[in-house]
């Protein structure tokens, strides 16, 4: 069944917001419940005219029509390369696939529909550490909902999470229980989407994690949980290491579990050592293939983000091919991502990168990180003290074995293997993803409730 079947409707989002007062004012009401500092916690939001950098200002997206006209002109003027000389993707994404996608982008796709989807949600912007952070904040109708921070990766964006907002904020409407409700906060990483582009060094995972904690506290929450895949996993790991007051736990769908003694042989393409279990051997082989055959994009972005930025800033077709290749490779779709995502969904994401000219700025996050995101030692996962939950999706870049996860994360509190979904788990399987978060974080709700009762 296509992933879109599980998405919440914009009518549902609007109805939920009306129940809370009004869509644009959903954030202004006091936080309340077990998670907030008190009824006046969101006082800074009420002053929408405030020019203070620390204020939270309503945000609305409108791309100038001239940009959309220019996009179509550039697409029409594409100079195509000759066809690949193989009948598979070993040389890269195939010409016919890219041509079909780009033809539709130039003649059938409508960015205004994507813009309307985002503008139907409560969007805001605030300045943290000198950079504007744009974010979506949707409150649950349940006043005791748990605050949930959702962080995207590359080549993803806020669009990855839109279909999860309904199941997470209003679980009863999607077969869940009211006590599993979440308030969702979905920021754009600096250099991505409509957040600002850093103009100084240092905006790696640790600094973003600190900014996310400031954002949560600025919204008036005193306790929260964090979830992420791709960059989001790395940032959630960083939050776990930071262990700020109020962070109850993290959930990862791309955890860093490679044992220290296996990092070098995996990177070198060496044979798997003897003694590995079947799941460990499978993970070893998947990672060896990834680093040996499929990680050139990362090497480019880690070492020369500015160089690749010229291509991504000048050619929409180049941008589409650069991103579509990874969407095709990393979705649970046998290389045919249209089986789990619509062309419009993929082009929403690709268009966002193009229209915000985020090719170079998003690549710089790789340069700032410059780390092995799968290595337990490189991510210093052993220092994470908060509860860690992991869901393994079958077409993730690698399937983290439970034995590695337990060793990498001493505070592992939840481990689950599911039967469908890939790297873009929330985008591909929003219902299943939402169910996993409900299950993973349920014990933390009970723990906080018991603590407050004792107090």
Secondary structure, 3 states (H helix, E strand, C coil): CCHHHHCCCHHHHHHHHHHHCCHHHCCCCCCCHHHECCCCCCHHHHCCCCCCCCCCEECCCCCCHHHHHHHHHHHHCCCCCCCCCCCCCCCCCCHHHHHHHHHHHHHCCCHHHHHHHHHCCCEEEEEECCEEEEEEEECCCCCCCEEEEEECCCCCCHHHHHHHHHHHHCHHHHCCCHHHCEEEEEECCCCCCCCCCCCCCCCCHHHHHHHHHHHHHHCCECCEEEEECCHHHHHHHHHHHHCCCCEEEEEECCCCCECHHHHHHHHHCCCCCCCCCHHHHHHHHHHHHHHHHHCHHHHHHHHCHHHHHHHHHHCHHHHHHHHHHHHHHHCCCCCCHHHCCCHHHHHHHHHHHHHCCCHHHHHHHHHHHCCCCCECCCCCHHHCCCEEEEEECCECCCCCCHHHHHHHCCCEEEEEECCCCECCHHHHCHHHHHHHHHHHHHHHHHHHHHHHHHC
